[in-house]
């Protein structure tokens, strides 16, 4: 559910699929929109194979990582102090 205001977008809970995994996002996007600031929290499980491919890993990866992270600050240079833990990970075949 989202709420749209003149200088703020409030996201109560949005669910999406990324790399075949369900991720939920909540938080807000503040304007003015030429100086946008964000305060978002993302939670979900992410497949390591997809992450490895995006970062150029030479070792195949398999398994899931549970992510519980926060993205905050100016959209041009946000801070990401994530907290994550592995629920199941192992090198791939």
C-alpha positions in Angstrom: 0.0 0.0 0.0 1.3 3.5 -0.9 0.3 7.0 0.0 1.2 9.8 -2.4 1.6 13.3 -0.9 2.8 16.5 -2.6 6.4 16.1 -1.3 6.4 12.5 0.0 5.7 9.0 -1.1 4.9 6.7 1.8 5.3 3.0 1.2 3.7 0.9 3.9 4.4 -2.4 2.2 5.2 -3.3 -1.4 6.1 -6.9 -2.4 8.1 -7.7 -5.5 10.0 -10.5 -7.0 13.8 -10.1 -7.6 16.0 -12.9 -8.9 13.1 -15.4 -8.4 12.8 -14.4 -4.7 10.1 -12.4 -2.8 11.2 -9.1 -1.4 9.1 -6.6 0.6 9.9 -2.9 0.8 8.6 -0.2 3.2 9.6 3.4 4.0 9.4 6.7 2.3 10.7 8.9 -0.5 10.9 12.6 0.4 11.1 15.6 -2.0 11.5 18.1 -3.3 12.0 15.6 -6.0 15.1 17.3 -7.5 16.8 16.6 -4.1 15.2 13.3 -3.3 15.9 11.5 0.0 15.0 8.0 0.7 14.4 5.9 3.9 13.6 2.4 2.8 13.7 -1.0 4.4 13.9 -4.2 2.3 13.4 -7.8 3.6 13.5 -11.1 1.8 15.5 -14.0 0.6 17.9 -13.5 -2.3 19.4 -16.3 -4.4 23.2 -16.3 -4.3 23.5 -17.4 -7.9 21.9 -14.2 -9.1 24.0 -12.0 -6.9 27.2 -13.8 -8.0 26.4 -13.2 -11.6 25.8 -9.5 -11.1 29.0 -9.0 -9.2 31.1 -11.1 -11.6 31.9 -14.0 -9.3 34.1 -16.6 -10.9 32.9 -19.3 -8.5 29.3 -20.6 -9.0 27.1 -20.0 -6.0 24.0 -21.6 -4.7 21.6 -21.1 -1.8 19.7 -18.2 -0.2 20.7 -15.2 1.8 18.1 -13.6 4.1 18.4 -9.8 3.7 17.0 -7.3 6.2 18.5 -4.0 5.1 18.0 -0.3 5.1 18.8 2.3 2.4 18.7 5.9 3.5 19.9 9.4 2.6 20.1 11.4 -0.6 19.2 9.2 -3.6 22.4 10.3 -5.4 24.5 8.9 -2.5 22.5 6.7 -0.2 23.9 4.8 2.8 23.2 1.1 3.1 23.9 -0.3 6.5 22.4 -3.8 5.9 22.0 -6.6 8.4 21.9 -9.9 6.7 22.4 -13.5 7.5 22.6 -16.6 5.5 19.8 -19.1 5.8 21.4 -21.6 3.5 24.5 -21.1 1.3 27.1 -23.3 -0.3 29.4 -23.1 -3.3 27.6 -24.2 -6.5 28.4 -27.2 -8.6 
